[in-house]
Amino acid sequence: MIKEQSIGNNEIFMTEEKRLEGLGGWLISVKGGIIFNPLFIIIQTFLICSGLFSDGNWELLTNPGSYAYNQFWEPILISEISVNFGFVVLWIYTGYLFFKKKTLFPRCFIGILLFGFFYSLIDALAVKAVLPNEPIFNPDTTRDLVQSFIQILIWVPYMLKSKRVKVTFVN
C-alpha cells in the first residue's frame, strides 16, 4: 500500500514505494531491450533469409539431389524463421505489458529470456546433428548462449526481487 505522510506545514513526502513506482531505474535498460530486440530480430532474420533464398542456398540444402542435402535442413531452417517471427510477436506483446504496467509483465519477460536461451541450445544441438564434424559451440553460438545466460542471471532475480518491479507492474 502506498502511503503519503504529512510533516510540518502540510509538506508531503513520498514513501519509498511511491518513489520507486514507475518505469525508471534499471527498468530503463529493460525498456531499451524491449524496444530494440524485435528490430534486431527482424533485421537478422531478413539478412539470413535474403542470403538463404537469393543465393540458391535453400535449394542446395533442401534438394535431395544436392551434395549438401540433409533431410533435417528444411525443418531446422523453417523452425528458425518461425521462431524468430514468434519472438518478434512475443517481444511486441511484452512491450505492451511493460508500457501498460501489467502484472503479467515480469513473468512474460522471464519466460521470453528462458525460452530464448533454451531454444538457442536446442537449435545448436539440431545443427550439430546435421553437421556432426562441426563444433557444436562455434563462436557465434557460444556468444549468444553466454549473453543469454548473463541476461537470465541479471534480469530474472531483478524481476522476482525488485521493489520497483513490485510497485510498478500492478495493473
trRosetta pair geometry for C-beta under 8 A, 3 or more apart (Angstrom, degrees):
i j d omega theta_ij theta_ji phi_ij phi_ji
1 17 7.8 109 90 77 30 168
2 15 6.4 -176 -156 50 63 121
2 17 5.0 -141 -104 104 77 121
2 18 4.9 101 -157 -70 115 89
2 21 7.2 -6 -97 -43 139 141
2 167 7.3 101 -74 -151 106 118
3 15 5.2 65 63 -29 76 142
3 17 7.8 73 22 46 67 123
3 18 7.9 -120 56 -31 36 117
4 12 5.2 9 174 -168 120 115
4 13 7.5 165 -158 74 76 37
4 14 6.4 -40 -111 -108 85 51
4 15 6.9 -126 -89 -14 40 90
4 18 6.9 40 -77 -38 82 162
5 12 7.3 151 77 -147 36 67
5 13 6.4 -20 65 58 85 83
5 15 7.2 88 -4 -62 98 90
6 10 5.7 -33 -158 -139 126 43
6 11 6.8 134 -159 70 69 44
6 12 5.5 -41 -99 -92 70 72
7 11 5.4 -38 69 72 77 98
7 12 7.9 145 20 -99 72 26
7 13 6.6 5 12 1 118 109
8 11 5.0 16 65 19 107 112
14 18 3.9 -121 -168 87 108 124
14 19 4.9 137 110 -55 124 82
15 18 5.1 96 53 8 72 99
15 19 7.1 -136 98 -4 38 92
16 19 5.5 -59 -148 39 33 114
16 20 6.1 25 158 -15 69 112
16 163 7.2 -13 137 147 110 152
17 20 6.0 -64 -146 41 27 105
17 21 6.6 43 153 -42 63 99
17 163 7.2 -113 -105 171 65 111
17 167 4.9 174 -164 -107 83 148
18 21 5.7 -39 -153 7 33 119
18 167 7.9 -125 -73 173 23 145
20 25 7.3 2 -147 -24 77 143
20 163 5.3 -4 150 115 171 101
20 164 4.4 -126 177 -94 104 71
20 167 5.3 93 93 51 103 138
20 168 7.5 -101 134 -45 79 94
21 164 7.6 -176 -82 -145 21 65
21 167 4.7 -93 -85 132 78 111
21 168 5.7 153 -150 -86 54 66
22 27 8.0 -174 119 58 55 145
22 164 7.8 -58 59 -160 55 99
22 168 6.0 -107 19 -113 11 108
23 27 4.9 -123 -160 117 58 132
23 28 7.2 109 147 -74 79 59
23 31 6.2 77 173 -64 119 130
23 98 7.5 83 -117 166 124 90
23 99 7.7 0 -76 -113 155 52
23 101 7.6 -119 -57 -81 99 99
23 168 6.6 121 -69 -159 53 139
24 27 6.3 61 65 50 18 106
24 28 6.4 3 -154 -44 38 101
24 164 7.4 -115 70 -151 73 137
25 28 6.8 177 81 -3 27 92
25 164 5.2 -110 43 -94 150 170
26 29 5.6 -37 -173 26 62 113
26 30 6.9 64 134 -17 73 100
26 158 6.3 -99 109 -160 149 143
26 162 7.4 -121 54 -118 126 148
26 164 7.3 145 40 60 89 149
27 30 4.9 -47 -150 37 50 119
27 31 6.2 62 147 -28 71 96
27 164 6.4 -137 -26 133 117 130
27 165 7.5 155 -76 -82 114 74
27 168 7.0 -50 -66 76 163 177
28 31 5.5 -46 -150 29 33 117
28 32 6.9 39 149 -21 61 99
29 32 5.7 -49 -156 29 36 114
29 33 6.8 33 150 -14 64 103
30 33 5.8 -57 -155 37 35 111
30 34 6.3 35 150 -21 68 107
30 98 7.1 -165 130 -134 111 136
30 109 7.2 -4 -158 -144 123 149
30 155 7.1 122 -97 -129 103 121
31 34 5.6 -55 -147 36 32 112
31 35 6.3 26 157 -16 66 108
31 98 6.8 164 -102 155 70 140
32 35 6.0 -60 -148 39 28 106
32 36 5.9 -1 167 3 67 117
33 36 6.4 -69 -130 50 24 92
33 37 5.4 33 174 -35 67 112
34 37 6.6 -35 -122 21 17 111
34 91 6.5 170 -152 -172 58 87
34 94 6.0 -136 -129 110 105 101
34 95 4.5 142 167 -93 113 84
34 98 5.4 -56 -116 14 170 163
35 38 7.8 -82 173 31 24 96
35 39 7.4 4 143 -4 61 118
35 95 6.9 103 -77 -116 51 130
36 39 5.4 -64 -155 43 48 114
36 40 5.9 47 152 -23 81 105
37 40 5.8 -56 -143 37 31 110
37 41 6.3 29 160 -18 66 107
37 87 7.7 -104 150 156 108 106
37 91 4.9 -149 94 -131 114 148
38 41 5.7 -57 -146 38 32 111
38 42 6.3 33 156 -21 67 106
38 87 7.6 -179 -106 125 65 79
38 88 4.7 90 -143 -140 92 73
38 91 4.3 -170 -60 91 94 135
38 92 5.8 63 -85 -55 154 81
38 95 7.7 -59 -14 -24 131 136
39 42 5.8 -54 -147 35 30 111
39 43 6.3 26 156 -15 65 108
40 43 5.9 -57 -146 39 30 109
40 44 6.0 27 158 -17 66 111
41 44 5.8 -55 -140 41 28 110
41 45 6.0 26 160 -17 65 110
41 84 5.4 177 -179 -165 105 90
41 87 5.3 -149 -137 99 162 121
41 88 5.3 -156 93 -71 132 86
41 91 7.2 161 12 3 141 148
42 45 6.0 -59 -144 40 25 108
42 46 6.2 27 157 -21 62 109
42 88 6.0 78 -63 -104 88 134
43 46 5.8 -56 -147 36 27 112
43 47 6.4 26 156 -18 64 107
44 47 5.9 -56 -149 36 29 109
44 48 6.4 25 155 -15 64 108
44 84 7.4 -136 88 -142 101 137
45 48 5.8 -56 -145 40 31 109
45 49 5.9 25 159 -15 67 111
45 81 6.4 111 -155 -131 112 68
45 84 4.4 152 -84 138 130 152
45 85 7.4 126 -151 -57 168 66
46 49 6.0 -59 -140 42 26 106
46 50 6.0 26 161 -22 64 109
47 50 6.0 -52 -141 34 25 109
47 51 6.6 19 160 -10 60 108
48 51 6.1 -65 -155 42 28 105
48 52 5.9 26 152 -22 66 115
48 80 7.9 -85 130 128 154 127
49 52 5.4 -56 -138 39 32 114
49 53 5.9 7 171 -1 69 112
49 81 6.6 80 -82 -112 114 119
50 53 6.7 -65 -137 47 22 92
50 54 5.5 0 174 -1 63 124
51 54 6.5 -60 -116 46 19 95
51 55 5.5 -3 -172 1 60 126
51 57 6.6 21 139 12 75 141
52 55 7.2 -53 -117 40 6 96
52 57 5.0 -93 -142 75 49 118
52 58 5.3 77 157 -58 85 89
52 77 7.0 151 -156 -157 149 133
53 57 7.7 -65 -48 51 21 86
53 58 5.3 22 -100 -21 57 135
56 59 5.4 -48 -168 41 71 111
56 60 5.9 79 134 -28 81 103
57 60 5.2 -56 -145 38 37 118
57 61 6.0 24 162 -12 71 109
58 61 6.3 -67 -149 42 24 100
58 62 5.9 -19 169 16 64 120
58 77 7.5 172 -121 140 81 165
59 62 6.5 -74 -124 54 22 86
59 63 4.9 21 -178 -28 69 124
59 66 6.9 144 140 -60 68 143
60 63 6.8 -26 -97 26 11 106
60 66 5.1 163 -156 -165 44 152
60 68 4.9 25 156 52 92 131
60 69 7.8 -142 158 -61 43 65
61 66 7.2 -64 -45 90 11 150
61 68 5.5 -56 -93 118 54 111
61 69 6.7 127 -177 -105 28 46
61 70 7.2 -36 -169 32 76 79
61 73 4.1 -147 162 165 105 156
61 74 7.5 159 119 -58 96 62
61 77 7.1 102 108 -35 144 143
62 66 7.9 53 57 26 30 137
62 69 6.9 58 -168 -124 5 85
62 73 5.6 -135 -77 93 69 115
62 74 4.5 84 -121 -72 114 100
62 77 7.6 -87 -62 32 118 141
63 66 4.3 90 74 -19 97 111
63 69 5.9 -103 79 -84 49 119
64 69 5.4 124 -124 -174 27 162
65 69 7.1 106 48 -27 22 147
66 69 4.4 125 65 -40 87 97
68 73 8.0 64 136 -64 88 160
69 73 7.2 -121 -154 15 46 135
70 73 4.9 109 65 -27 86 98
70 130 4.8 134 106 -148 160 98
71 74 7.5 -52 -177 24 41 101
72 75 6.0 -63 -157 48 53 102
72 76 5.6 52 150 -25 82 111
72 126 6.9 -158 166 -180 128 92
72 129 6.5 -33 95 101 175 111
72 130 5.0 -139 78 -82 121 107
73 76 5.8 -65 -147 40 28 110
73 77 5.9 20 163 -15 68 111
73 130 6.2 109 -70 -141 72 149
74 77 6.1 -59 -142 40 26 105
74 78 6.1 21 162 -14 64 111
75 78 5.8 -57 -138 43 31 109
75 79 6.0 31 161 -20 66 109
76 79 5.9 -59 -147 38 25 108
76 80 6.3 27 155 -21 63 106
76 123 7.4 116 -158 -147 96 79
76 126 5.3 168 -111 137 113 127
76 127 6.6 122 -165 -77 149 69
76 130 6.7 -76 -18 -30 158 146
77 80 5.7 -51 -146 33 31 112
77 81 6.5 28 156 -14 64 105
78 81 5.9 -56 -149 39 32 108
78 82 6.0 29 154 -17 66 111
79 82 5.6 -57 -140 43 31 111
79 83 5.9 31 160 -20 68 108
79 123 7.8 -166 106 -105 114 96
80 83 6.0 -53 -140 38 25 107
80 84 6.4 28 157 -19 61 107
80 123 6.5 89 -92 -134 97 131
81 84 5.8 -55 -150 35 28 112
81 85 6.6 29 151 -18 63 105
82 85 5.7 -54 -152 36 32 111
82 86 6.3 34 149 -19 65 106
83 86 5.3 -51 -148 38 36 116
83 87 6.3 43 150 -25 66 100
83 119 6.0 166 -173 -169 148 145
84 87 5.5 -47 -148 31 33 115
84 88 6.8 38 151 -21 62 98
85 88 5.7 -50 -156 29 35 113
85 89 6.7 32 149 -14 64 104
86 89 5.7 -56 -151 38 35 110
86 90 6.1 34 152 -18 69 108
87 90 5.5 -54 -142 40 32 112
87 91 6.1 33 158 -20 67 105
87 112 7.5 112 -139 -157 78 105
87 116 7.1 78 -119 -94 124 99
88 91 5.9 -54 -146 36 27 109
88 92 6.4 27 154 -18 62 106
89 92 5.8 -57 -150 36 30 110
89 93 6.3 28 153 -16 65 107
90 93 5.7 -56 -146 40 31 110
90 94 6.1 33 154 -20 66 107
90 108 7.8 -170 -172 180 90 101
90 112 5.3 159 144 -107 128 118
91 94 5.4 -51 -142 38 32 114
91 95 6.3 39 153 -24 63 102
91 112 6.9 124 -78 -161 65 155
92 95 5.5 -50 -151 32 31 115
92 96 6.7 38 148 -21 62 99
93 96 5.5 -47 -154 30 36 115
93 97 6.6 35 149 -16 65 102
93 108 7.1 -117 116 -174 100 145
94 97 5.6 -51 -150 37 36 112
94 98 6.2 40 149 -24 66 105
94 105 6.9 101 -160 -141 69 74
94 108 5.1 -172 -107 128 88 119
94 109 5.8 115 -156 -82 124 69
94 112 5.9 -49 -63 -18 150 153
95 98 5.4 -52 -145 34 33 115
95 99 6.2 19 163 -9 68 107
96 99 6.4 -63 -143 43 25 98
96 100 6.0 7 163 -2 63 117
96 102 7.8 19 121 0 74 133
97 100 6.2 -69 -140 50 23 100
97 102 4.3 -85 -151 49 76 121
97 104 5.4 -95 -139 83 134 93
97 105 3.9 169 138 -86 110 81
97 108 5.6 96 42 43 167 150
97 109 8.0 -144 89 -41 130 89
97 169 7.9 29 159 -139 90 118
98 101 7.5 16 172 -74 29 40
98 102 7.9 -51 -39 30 19 86
98 105 5.3 120 -80 -137 54 133
98 109 7.6 81 -75 -68 105 120
100 171 6.0 -109 147 77 83 146
101 105 7.3 -71 -152 -11 26 145
101 168 5.7 -118 -140 158 109 74
101 169 5.3 -154 -174 -110 65 49
101 170 6.5 -9 146 34 109 62
101 171 5.0 91 93 5 86 114
102 105 5.2 128 71 -34 77 92
102 169 6.2 -6 85 -161 30 92
102 171 5.3 -67 -97 77 49 94
103 106 7.9 -43 179 19 46 95
103 169 5.3 129 -105 143 37 90
103 170 6.2 40 -74 -129 93 20
103 171 6.7 -159 -24 64 77 41
104 107 5.9 -71 -165 50 55 107
104 108 5.5 52 144 -25 87 113
104 169 7.9 -132 39 174 33 122
105 108 5.8 -65 -143 40 28 109
105 109 6.0 27 163 -21 68 109
105 169 4.8 -126 43 -129 118 139
106 109 5.7 -56 -145 37 29 112
106 110 6.3 29 157 -17 65 106
106 159 4.0 153 -154 -175 101 108
106 160 7.2 144 168 -69 133 46
106 165 5.6 78 -83 180 129 126
106 169 6.0 176 -23 57 96 163
107 110 5.7 -53 -146 38 31 111
107 111 6.2 35 153 -22 64 108
107 159 8.0 167 -57 152 33 133
108 111 5.5 -55 -148 36 30 115
108 112 6.4 28 156 -19 65 104
109 112 6.0 -54 -147 34 29 107
109 113 6.6 28 154 -16 62 106
109 155 6.9 -106 143 156 115 127
109 159 5.9 -173 81 -101 122 150
110 113 5.9 -59 -152 37 31 111
110 114 6.3 25 155 -14 68 109
110 155 7.4 -169 -95 121 67 97
110 156 5.3 85 -127 -116 103 82
110 159 5.5 -149 -58 78 104 154
110 160 7.7 61 -81 -50 143 93
111 114 5.9 -59 -144 40 29 106
111 115 6.0 27 159 -18 67 110
112 115 5.8 -51 -138 40 29 111
112 116 6.2 36 158 -24 62 107
113 116 5.8 -56 -151 33 27 113
113 117 6.7 25 154 -17 62 106
113 148 7.1 158 -171 -164 74 82
113 151 5.6 -144 -144 120 119 112
113 152 5.3 157 147 -87 121 76
113 155 6.1 179 -75 77 164 129
113 156 6.8 -143 84 -60 145 93
114 117 5.9 -56 -152 35 32 110
114 118 6.3 17 159 -6 67 110
114 152 6.6 90 -82 -113 64 121
114 156 7.8 71 -57 -86 99 127
115 118 6.1 -63 -143 46 29 101
115 119 5.8 30 160 -21 68 111
116 119 5.9 -54 -138 37 24 109
116 120 6.4 27 159 -21 61 106
116 148 5.6 -154 113 -131 102 125
117 120 6.0 -59 -155 33 27 110
117 121 6.6 22 152 -16 63 108
117 145 6.9 87 -149 -141 77 65
117 148 4.1 164 -93 145 83 130
117 149 6.3 104 -129 -70 129 60
117 152 6.0 -10 -45 -43 150 136
118 121 5.5 -53 -148 37 37 114
118 122 6.2 35 155 -17 69 105
119 122 5.7 -55 -144 41 33 109
119 123 6.0 35 156 -21 67 108
120 123 5.7 -54 -143 37 28 112
120 124 6.4 31 155 -22 62 105
120 141 7.0 159 173 -153 100 78
120 144 5.3 -154 -150 126 145 119
120 145 5.6 -172 118 -83 132 77
120 148 6.1 177 22 -11 149 160
121 124 5.8 -53 -150 32 29 112
121 125 6.7 27 152 -16 62 105
121 145 6.5 87 -74 -114 80 118
122 125 5.6 -55 -151 37 34 112
122 126 6.4 36 151 -22 67 104
123 126 5.6 -52 -147 34 33 113
123 127 6.4 31 155 -16 66 104
124 127 5.9 -54 -147 38 31 108
124 128 6.3 37 150 -24 63 106
124 136 5.6 83 156 176 105 83
124 137 6.7 30 -172 -85 144 60
124 141 4.9 104 -104 -157 123 140
124 145 7.5 -23 -27 -57 151 127
125 128 5.4 -51 -148 34 33 117
125 129 6.7 39 151 -25 63 99
125 136 6.8 17 -93 -150 50 121
126 129 5.7 -48 -156 26 34 113
126 130 7.0 25 149 -11 63 103
127 130 5.7 -58 -155 39 39 108
127 131 6.0 -11 161 26 74 107
127 134 7.7 -56 139 80 97 133
127 136 7.9 137 80 -138 91 62
128 131 6.5 -74 -129 66 27 74
128 132 6.7 65 168 -104 65 46
128 134 7.0 -135 -117 77 61 89
128 136 4.3 -1 -87 -106 137 89
129 132 7.1 7 -150 -71 23 82
131 134 4.0 8 134 16 119 121
134 138 7.1 -25 166 -59 107 114
135 138 5.6 131 79 -72 100 64
136 141 7.4 -111 144 103 54 156
137 141 5.2 -136 -142 94 52 114
137 142 4.5 77 173 -69 102 94
137 145 7.2 -63 -131 21 108 144
138 141 5.1 85 49 15 72 104
138 142 6.8 -141 90 -7 30 94
139 142 5.7 -58 -141 40 27 112
139 143 6.2 30 160 -21 64 107
140 143 5.8 -55 -148 35 28 111
140 144 6.3 26 155 -17 64 108
141 144 5.8 -56 -147 38 30 110
141 145 6.2 26 157 -16 66 109
142 145 5.9 -58 -145 39 28 108
142 146 6.1 24 159 -15 65 109
143 146 6.0 -59 -144 40 26 107
143 147 6.0 26 158 -19 64 112
144 147 5.8 -58 -145 39 26 111
144 148 6.2 27 156 -19 63 108
145 148 5.7 -54 -145 37 30 111
145 149 6.2 29 156 -20 65 108
146 149 5.7 -55 -145 37 30 111
146 150 6.3 31 156 -19 65 105
147 150 5.9 -54 -148 35 28 110
147 151 6.5 31 152 -20 62 105
148 151 5.7 -55 -152 34 32 113
148 152 6.5 33 151 -19 65 104
149 152 5.6 -52 -151 34 34 113
149 153 6.4 35 151 -20 66 104
150 153 5.5 -51 -147 36 34 113
150 154 6.3 24 156 -12 66 108
151 154 6.0 -63 -147 42 29 104
151 155 5.6 -7 173 8 70 119
152 155 6.7 -66 -120 50 20 88
152 156 5.3 15 -172 -16 63 121
153 156 7.2 -26 -99 31 9 103
153 157 7.5 -4 175 2 43 111
154 157 7.4 -96 179 42 19 95
154 158 6.4 6 152 -14 62 122
155 158 5.2 -59 -141 42 37 116
155 159 5.9 37 162 -21 73 105
156 159 6.0 -54 -144 36 28 107
156 160 6.3 16 159 -10 62 113
157 160 5.8 -66 -143 45 32 106
157 161 5.5 -7 172 10 72 121
158 161 6.7 -73 -126 51 19 87
158 162 5.0 26 -178 -39 64 122
158 165 7.0 127 146 -34 72 139
159 162 6.7 -23 -98 17 15 112
159 165 5.6 165 -142 -141 45 164
161 165 8.0 77 71 40 33 128
162 165 3.9 85 78 4 109 106
162 166 6.7 -175 98 -9 60 83
163 166 5.6 -57 -149 38 35 113
163 167 6.3 16 160 -6 70 109
164 167 6.4 -67 -144 45 27 96
164 168 5.7 20 162 -20 66 120
165 168 6.0 -63 -134 39 24 107
165 169 6.0 -12 -177 11 65 113
166 169 7.6 -61 -121 45 13 84
167 170 6.9 -19 -172 -41 33 124
